[in-house]
Amino acid sequence: MKKKIKTLFGDPEKVNVLVLGSGGREHCLVEALSKSRVTAGLHCAPGNPGIAGIASVHDIDIRYRRSVKNLCAALEIEFVVVGPEAPLADGVADELRANGIRVFGPGAEGARLESSKAFAKLFMRRHDIPTSPFDICASVEECRAALMTRTPPYVIKADGLASGKGVFLPDDIEEALSICDELMRGEKLGVAGKKIVIEDFSPGKELTVLAITDGSAYRLLEPSRDHKRAFDGDRGSNTGGMGAYAPVTLPPGVMDMARDRVLVPTLGGLKMEGIDFRGVLYMGLMLDEAGGSPSVSVVEYNVRFGDPETQAVVPLYGGDLGEAMLAAADGRLGECEAAHSSGCSLCVVMASGGYPGAFRRGFPISGLDKGLPGVHVYHGGTGYGHKRNAAGEKGKREILTAGGRVLSVVGTGDTFAEAKERAYAMTGAISFEGAHYRKDIGWSED
């Protein structure tokens, strides 16, 4: 298999690419790869109706390693980009690499930075990476002891993967104990909650910094800020993310701190522990500006592009994202030309009524064909259906709601105000029954 990639001079290798995933993040990545000089054939599994417009889609279970391997063989795939965390935790990247396929995404060992909150916290302790004090609990009794040493708001995290819904911030000790009991004895999140991390609350504002890396070299992307709560004013339940914006206006030196105190020690720690990491390191940070001297600490790691942060950050990227990802997969990111981002973006997630709780599916979506300048619409929870006439006969195929987070509507522009205006103009033009979205995305920049 060819190993040539783009260097500072010369033409890039072209490869057949497969993206794994079906959400707004994957739609955004597929769009970027469709414009890349390294892309020959472009495929996605399982994909969605938006992705189907720019890539061939294949309906397989992407957590089943043999299915992914067989699809790669059938399509002569040379390069795989893994979108969601579950296939990484399940070792899909390991299986593909063992069969000579290049992968953007870490193996199962590196994925433990996300798949186990306990592993991540202990890793940070071993390598002196700033994070809040914590206890790892294996029983409700241990949770009670850990909670009694702290003051509200209490921070309770399920150890395993929970699709962004495994973090709780109760203000009352009885509520906190009830959550621990539901997780451990009631198995509210299944095996993800059989172990719990309880940590000190960290004041400040959350910040996301993404780094493309081959384990040594890295490329920092624009800092972004996610909005986790379901409703305006940061009220309601935690969700997978109701919107994001980039870049975030930061005090001088903050990105240097993120690099020097978090990214570089993390990559060094991975190397020291013999963990090969090629993909994206997502650093979920807490920025504390109290006392006029900013500091950062790690709230969480993810080991893939975030959703919806990707939809906000990638449209601003000034280089060829496909080249950078392929170079990282090959362990030669340092030979890939550095690129700079420019402009501003704001992403609004349109969700189904009731999300993140129970919601109904199957509602037609209107307004998707209304194109506005500087706007991207990425499909997340969408599917196909058919219009029916008065007699109930099937007619033209249409796009329906099929998930909780249905669409990511992204506005871009030279200024934050321009990006915000464009995003909300397009959001207002799209409709489906029960649609809800936050009206205050980017409030901290206003």
C-alpha positions in Angstrom: 0.0 0.0 0.0 1.2 3.4 -0.9 2.4 5.6 2.0 3.2 8.8 0.1 1.3 11.8 1.5 1.5 15.5 0.8 4.7 17.2 1.9 5.4 20.9 1.6 6.0 20.3 -2.1 4.3 18.0 -4.6 0.9 16.5 -5.2 -0.9 14.5 -2.5 -1.8 10.8 -2.8 -5.4 10.1 -3.5 -7.2 7.5 -1.5 -10.7 5.9 -1.1 -12.1 7.3 2.1 -14.7 5.8 4.5 -16.2 8.0 7.3 -17.9 6.1 10.1 -21.0 7.7 11.7 -24.4 9.2 11.0 -24.6 12.6 12.7 -24.1 16.2 12.1 -20.4 15.8 12.9 -20.0 13.2 10.2 -21.9 15.3 7.7 -19.5 18.1 8.3 -16.5 15.9 8.0 -17.8 14.3 4.8 -18.4 17.8 3.3 -14.8 18.7 4.2 -13.4 15.5 2.7 -15.4 16.0 -0.5 -13.3 19.1 -1.1 -10.0 17.5 -0.1 -7.2 16.8 -2.6 -6.6 13.4 -1.1 -10.1 12.1 -1.7 -10.7 9.7 -4.6 -13.8 7.8 -3.6 -15.9 9.0 -0.7 -18.1 6.7 1.4 -20.0 6.9 4.8 -21.5 4.2 7.0 -24.3 4.3 7.9 -24.6 8.0 6.9 -27.8 10.0 6.7 -29.9 11.8 4.0 -27.7 14.9 4.0 -24.5 12.8 3.7 -26.1 10.8 0.9 -26.0 13.9 -1.3 -22.2 14.0 -1.3 -21.0 10.4 -0.6 -22.1 6.8 -1.1 -23.8 5.5 2.1 -23.8 2.0 3.4 -26.1 0.6 6.1 -23.9 -1.4 8.5 -23.4 -1.7 12.2 -20.2 0.3 12.7 -19.5 -1.1 16.1 -19.1 -4.6 14.6 -15.5 -4.8 13.6 -16.0 -7.6 11.0 -18.7 -5.6 9.2 -16.5 -2.5 8.9 -13.5 -4.6 7.8 -15.6 -6.4 5.1 -17.0 -3.2 3.8 -13.5 -1.7 3.5 -12.4 -4.8 1.5 -15.5 -4.6 -0.8 -15.0 -0.9 -1.5 -11.2 -0.9 -1.6 -11.0 1.6 1.2 -7.6 2.8 2.1 -8.4 5.4 4.8 -11.0 5.4 7.5 -12.1 8.4 9.6 -14.0 7.3 12.7 -16.6 9.9 13.9 -18.2 8.6 17.1 -16.6 7.3 20.3 -18.2 3.9 20.6 -16.4 2.2 17.6 -13.1 3.6 18.9 -13.8 2.2 22.4 -14.8 -1.1 20.8 -11.4 -1.4 19.0 -12.6 -0.9 15.4 -9.5 1.2 14.7 -7.2 -1.6 16.0 -8.9 -4.1 13.7 -8.6 -2.0 10.7 -4.9 -1.1 11.3 -4.2 -4.8 11.8 -5.5 -5.3 8.3 -3.3 -2.6 6.7 -6.0 0.2 6.6 -5.0 3.6 7.7 -7.2 5.1 10.4 -7.9 8.6 11.8 -8.8 7.7 15.4 -7.0 6.0 18.3 -7.1 2.3 19.2 -9.1 1.0 22.2 -6.3 1.8 24.7 -6.1 5.4 23.6 -9.9 5.7 23.6 -9.9 4.9 27.3 -9.2 8.6 27.8 -12.9 9.0 26.9 -14.5 5.6 27.5 -13.4 5.6 31.2 -13.6 8.8 33.3 -11.7 7.0 36.1 -8.9 6.1 33.7 -8.7 9.7 32.4 -8.6 11.2 35.9 -5.9 8.8 37.1 -3.9 9.5 33.8 -4.0 13.2 34.6 -2.9 12.6 38.1 0.1 10.5 36.9 1.2 13.1 34.4 0.6 16.3 36.5 -2.1 17.6 34.2 -4.4 20.1 36.0 -7.8 18.7 36.9 -10.1 19.0 39.9 -9.6 16.7 42.9 -11.7 13.5 42.7 -12.7 10.1 44.2 -13.5 7.0 42.2 -16.4 5.1 43.8 -17.4 1.4 43.3 -20.4 1.5 45.6 -23.2 3.8 46.9 -21.5 3.8 50.3 -18.2 5.0 48.8 -20.2 7.7 46.9 -21.8 8.9 50.2 -18.4 9.2 51.8 -17.0 11.1 48.8 -20.0 13.5 48.7 -19.8 14.2 52.5 -16.3 15.7 52.0 -17.6 18.2 49.4 -20.0 21.1 49.2 -22.6 21.7 46.5 -22.9 21.8 43.6 -21.8 18.2 43.5 -20.2 16.8 40.4 -21.2 13.2 39.6 -19.9 11.4 36.5 -20.7 7.9 35.2 -17.4 6.2 34.4 -18.4 4.9 31.0 -19.7 6.2 27.7 -23.2 7.8 28.1 -23.7 9.9 24.9 -23.1 13.2 26.8 -25.7 12.4 29.4 -23.5 10.9 32.2 -22.7 14.1 34.1 -24.9 15.4 36.9 -24.6 18.6 39.0 -27.1 18.4 41.9 -27.3 21.1 44.6 -28.8 18.8 47.2 -27.0 16.0 49.0 -30.1 13.8 49.0 -30.6 14.3 45.3 -26.9 13.5 44.7 -27.2 10.2 46.7 -30.4 9.4 44.7 -28.5 9.9 41.4 -25.7 7.6 42.6 -28.2 5.0 43.6 -30.0 5.2 40.3 -26.7 4.8 38.4 -25.3 1.9 40.5 -28.3 -0.1 41.7 -30.9 1.1 39.2 -28.5 0.8 36.3 -29.9 4.0 34.8 -27.0 4.1 32.3 -26.3 0.4 32.2 -22.7 -0.6 32.7 -21.5 3.0 32.2 -22.7 3.8 35.7 -21.3 0.8 37.6 -18.4 3.0 38.6 -18.7 6.7 39.5 -16.3 9.6 39.6 -17.1 12.3 42.2 -15.1 15.4 41.9 -14.9 19.0 43.2 -16.9 21.6 41.3 -14.6 23.9 39.2 -15.9 27.4 38.7 -15.4 29.2 35.4 -16.5 28.9 31.8 -16.1 25.7 29.7 -13.9 25.8 26.7 -13.2 23.2 24.0 -9.8 23.0 22.3 -9.4 20.3 19.5 -6.0 19.1 18.4 -5.3 16.9 15.3 -2.3 14.8 16.3 -0.2 11.8 15.2 1.0 11.4 18.8 3.9 13.8 18.4 3.1 16.6 16.1 -0.2 18.5 16.4 -2.4 21.1 14.9 -4.6 23.2 17.2 -8.0 24.2 15.8 -9.9 27.3 16.8 -11.2 27.3 20.4 -15.0 26.7 20.7 -17.7 26.7 23.3 -20.5 24.2 23.5 -24.0 24.8 25.1 -25.0 21.6 26.9 -28.3 22.5 28.6 -31.5 22.0 26.8 -33.0 25.5 27.2 -32.1 29.2 27.1 -30.2 30.6 30.1 -28.4 27.2 30.6 -31.5 25.7 32.1 -32.8 22.2 31.8 -31.2 18.8 31.4 -27.8 18.1 29.9 -27.9 17.1 26.3 -25.4 16.0 23.7 -25.0 19.7 22.8 -27.6 22.4 21.7 -25.1 24.6 19.8 -21.6 25.9 19.7 -19.6 28.8 18.4 -16.0 29.6 17.4 -13.6 31.2 18.0 -14.0 32.1 21.7 -12.6 35.4 22.8 -10.0 34.5 25.3 -7.6 36.4 27.7 -4.0 36.5 26.4 -2.0 33.3 27.1 -4.9 30.9 27.5 -4.2 28.9 24.3 -0.5 28.7 25.3 -1.6 27.3 28.7 -3.9 24.8 26.9 -1.0 23.7 24.8 1.8 23.7 27.4 -0.1 22.5 30.5 -2.5 20.1 28.9 -1.8 19.0 25.3 1.9 18.5 25.4 1.9 16.7 28.8 -1.0 14.5 27.5 0.9 13.5 24.4 4.0 12.9 26.5 2.0 10.8 28.9 0.5 8.7 26.1 4.0 8.0 24.7 5.4 7.2 28.1 2.7 4.6 28.6 3.2 3.1 25.2 -0.2 4.2 23.8 -0.2 5.1 20.0 -2.6 8.0 19.5 -3.5 9.2 16.0 -6.6 11.3 15.6 -8.2 14.1 17.5 -7.6 14.9 21.1 -10.6 16.9 22.4 -9.7 18.9 25.5 -12.7 20.0 27.5 -11.3 22.7 29.7 -12.6 24.9 32.5 -11.3 28.5 32.2 -11.2 30.3 35.5 -10.5 34.0 35.3 -11.0 34.8 39.0 -8.4 37.2 40.5 -7.4 38.5 37.1 -5.0 35.6 36.5 -6.6 33.0 34.2 -6.0 29.3 34.6 -7.2 26.1 32.9 -8.0 22.6 34.1 -9.3 19.6 32.3 -13.0 18.7 32.7 -12.9 15.8 30.3 -11.1 14.3 27.4 -12.7 13.1 24.2 -10.8 11.1 21.6 -12.7 12.3 18.5 -14.2 15.4 17.0 -17.0 16.8 19.2 -20.6 17.3 18.2 -21.6 20.1 17.7 -18.2 21.7 18.1 -17.0 20.2 14.8 -19.8 21.9 12.9 -18.6 25.2 14.3 -14.9 24.7 13.9 -14.3 22.8 10.7 -16.0 25.4 8.4 -13.4 27.9 9.6 -10.4 25.7 8.8 -8.3 27.3 6.2 -6.4 24.2 4.9 -7.2 20.8 3.5 -8.6 18.8 6.4 -8.3 15.5 4.5 -4.6 16.0 4.1 -4.1 16.8 7.7 -6.1 13.7 8.9 -4.3 11.4 6.5 -0.9 12.7 7.5 -1.8 12.2 11.2 -3.0 8.6 10.4 0.4 8.0 8.8 2.4 9.4 11.7 3.7 12.2 9.5 1.7 15.3 10.5 4.8 17.3 10.9 5.3 17.1 7.1 1.9 18.5 6.4 1.5 22.2 5.7 0.1 24.1 8.7 -3.1 25.9 8.0 -4.8 28.9 9.7 -8.5 29.4 10.4 -10.3 32.7 9.9 -13.8 34.2 10.4 -16.4 33.3 13.0 -19.1 30.7 13.2 -22.2 29.9 15.2 -24.0 26.5 15.2 -27.7 26.1 16.4 -29.0 22.6 16.9 -32.6 22.0 16.0 -34.0 19.2 18.2 -37.1 17.1 18.4 -39.8 18.2 20.9 -39.1 16.5 24.3 -35.4 16.0 23.7 -33.3 15.0 25.7 -36.2 13.0 27.1 -38.8 11.0 25.1 -39.6 12.4 21.7 -41.6 11.4 18.5 -40.0 10.8 15.1 -41.2 10.8 11.6 -42.2 14.5 11.0 -41.5 16.1 7.6 -38.9 18.8 7.5 -39.5 21.9 5.4 -37.2 24.7 4.4 -34.0 22.6 3.8 -33.9 23.8 0.2 -33.6 27.5 1.1 -30.0 28.4 0.5 -28.6 31.4 2.4 -25.1 32.8 1.9 -22.6 31.7 4.6 -24.8 29.0 5.9 -24.3 25.2 6.3 -27.0 22.8 7.3 -25.7 19.5 8.6 -28.1 16.5 9.1 -28.0 14.6 12.4 -31.2 12.8 13.3 -32.9 12.6 9.9 -34.3 9.8 7.7 -36.4 9.1 4.7 -40.2 8.7 4.2 -42.8 9.2 1.5 -45.5 11.7 1.0 -48.9 10.1 0.7 -51.9 11.3 -1.3 -55.5 11.3 -0.1 -55.9 7.6 -0.8 -52.8 6.8 1.3 -50.6 5.9 -1.7 -46.9 6.5 -1.5 -45.6 9.5 -3.4 -42.4 11.5 -3.5 -39.7 10.6 -1.0 -39.1 13.3 1.7 -36.8 13.9 4.6 -38.2 13.2 8.1 -37.1 13.7 11.7 -35.4 10.5 13.0 -33.5 11.5 16.1 -33.2 13.8 19.0 -30.7 16.3 17.5 -32.2 16.7 14.0 -30.1 19.4 12.3 -27.1 21.6 13.0 -27.6 25.0 11.4 -24.2 26.9 11.0 -23.7 30.5 10.1 -20.3 31.8 9.2 -19.1 35.3 8.6 -16.3 37.8 9.1 -17.8 38.8 12.6 -19.6 37.0 15.3 -22.7 39.1 14.8 -22.8 38.2 11.1 -22.4 34.5 11.8 -25.1 34.6 14.4 -27.6 36.5 12.2 -27.1 34.0 9.4 -27.5 31.0 11.6 -30.7 32.2 13.1 -32.1 33.4 9.8 -31.7 29.9 8.4 -33.0 28.3 11.6 -36.2 30.4 11.3 -36.7 29.2 7.7 -36.7 25.5 8.6 -39.6 23.9 10.4 -40.9 20.5 11.6 -43.5 19.6 14.2 -42.2 20.0 17.8 -38.9 21.7 16.8 -37.1 23.5 19.5 -33.8 25.2 19.7 -32.0 27.6 22.0 -32.2 31.3 21.1 -29.1 32.3 23.1 -26.2 30.4 21.5 -23.1 32.4 21.9 -24.5 34.6 24.7 -21.1 35.0 26.4 -19.8 36.8 23.2 -22.7 39.2 22.9 
